[in-house]
Amino acid sequence: MARTAGSHSDITGPRVRAAALRLFARDGYAAVSMRQIAREVGVQAGALYNYTPDKQSLLADLMIGHLTQLLETFRDDSSSSPAARLEHFVRFHIGFHHERPDAVFIAYMELRNLTAENFARVESLRRVYEDRLEAILRDGVATGAFDIEDTKLATLAVIAMLTGVTTWFREGGRLSLDDVETRYWSMVRRAVGA
């Protein structure tokens, strides 16, 4: 099948992923067809298969790409105090996800549409990230800096609370992003008994 005039492989692949991300976040994975993605990118539907084997692979690649970037970007300085490490985690998580609301929405709302194999791949990456936060919380408990009964439960609660910012925060609102990070850090600090 001929390539649409003006399309180039080095830019079309990223455009396919960007269009799929927007459409999946806006309409839901199940409601989006490969034809819609192709139309959004400006290529023929058959050309998409040069960039992805199928829609399921595209969804998994978007989620895995988001989580891989998250893991590569987050840095924990284990020589710092547990409180400083936790504050860094809080601010990092909010800031990183604020810049990627569509990826966050898909990463949480479209898990149900993954095959068992793809779900396992995504879940293992999520667990690595959760484990990084739980290590901070365990260190805080061990040093007496935090008072937490169940570090796994606290990990999941903190991540859910921080991720929720992407659903309501808007630039130009009552609070700046820095204000939100500061207030959430205060809430998290109290939640872990610091």
N, C-alpha and C positions, 0 to 999 in steps of 0.2 A: 504494500500500500504506500502511496506517495506521501511524503511529508508535506504538511501545510506550509505554504510559502512563508518564509520568515522565521520558522522554528529551527532551533539549534539544540543538539543533544545536551550540550553543557549548561544550557539555561532552561531547557524544557523539563528535565527531570525535577529540579527544585520547584519549578512552577506547578508541576503535577502535584507534588506533595503539599505545596502551599494552598492550592485550590481544594484539594481533598480535605485538608485541615479546616479551612473556612466552611466548606459545605457540610462536613460531618458535624461540626460544632453548631452550625445554624439549623440544619434540617434533621440531623440524626443519621447515623451510619446506614440504617436499614432503608431510609427513604432516598438515599443518594445512589444514582446509577453511574456506571463508568461513562456513559454518554454525557451525563451532566458535567462530570469532571472534565472530559475532553472539550466540551463546549466552553467551559469556563477558561480553559487554557488556550483554546483556539487551535486545537489539533483534531484530526479525525480520531474517532473512537478506537480504531485498531492500533493507532500509534501509541496509545497508553501502555500497551503490552510490551513496548520496548523498554519501559521504565519500571514496570511492576508485573508480576505474573497474574495477579488478580486483586480484587477489592479487599479481600481478607488480608493479604500480604501487605497491602498499602496501609490498612488500619494498624496492623501489628508494627510495621516499620515506623509509623508516626509515633506510636506509644513508646517503642523501644528507643527511638531517637531522642525523644524528650527525656526519658529516664537516664539514658546514657549521658546526655549533656548535663543533666542535674548532678549525677555522680561525679563527672569529671570536673565540674565547676566548684562544688562544695569542698572546702578545705577545713579540717578540724585541727587546731593546734593543741595537741594533748598536753603540752607543757603549761598551758594557761589554766587558770582555775576553772572548775566545773561551771560556775556562774558565768564567767566570761565566755566560755565555750557555748553555753546554752543561749546567751544573749546573741552571740554571733549566728547561731543556728536560726533563731527566731527572725532576725533581720534578713539573713540570707534567704530563707524560705519565702518570706513575704515578698521581698524584692524580685527574686528570680521568677516566681510564679505570676507576679503582677505584670511582668513583661510578656507573658505567654498565656493569656486567659483561654484561648481556644484549645491549646495543647492540654491545659489543666482540665478543662471540661471533658475533653475526649478521654483523657487518662483515667477519669473516675466514672464517667457516665456510660462509656462504651465497652467496659470490661465484659459485659454480658454477651457482647457480639463476637468475642474472640473464640477461636477454636480452642479445645483443651490444650493443645500443644503451645499455641501462641499465648494463652492465658498463663501457662506455667513459666514461659520465658519472661513475660512482663512482671508476673508476681515475684519471680526471683530477684529482679532488679529493684522492685519496690522494697523487698525485704532487706536488701543491702543498705538502702537509704534509711529505713527504719532502724536497722541495727546500729547505724552511726549515731543517731539520736539516743537510742537506748544506752549505748556505751557512755555517752555524756551523763545521762541520768544515773546510771549505775555508779559511775565514778563520784558523782555528787552525793549519792547515798553512802558510799564507802567512806568518804571524807567527812560526813556529817553536814555537808553543805545543803543537802536536800532531804526532805522527809517524805518519802514515797513508799507506799505499801507494795505496789505492783508496777515495776518499771515498764513492762510491756504495755499494759493498759494505759499508763501515762503517756508513753510514746505515741500510741495511736490517737489518744485524745488531743495531744498537742498538735500533731500533724493535721488532724481534721479541723481544729480550731484555726490554725494558721492558713490552711488552704482555703477556708471559707472567705477570706478577705477578697479573693478574686471575684466572688459573686456579687459583692455590694460596693466595693470601693470604686470611686470615680474621681479622676483628676478634677480639680476646681471645686471640690466639695468642701464641707466644713473642716475637714482634717487633711493635712498633707500626708503623703505616704510616710514620711519620716515620723510624723505625729502618730500615725497608726502603728508603725513598728515599735515606737516607744511605749505606747499604751498596751500593745499586745505583749511586749516584753514584761511589763509590770504585771499583767494578768497571769502570764506563764510562770513568772517568778513566785507569785502567791500560790499558784496551783501546785507547784512542786515543793512548797514549804521552805523556800529559800529566805 
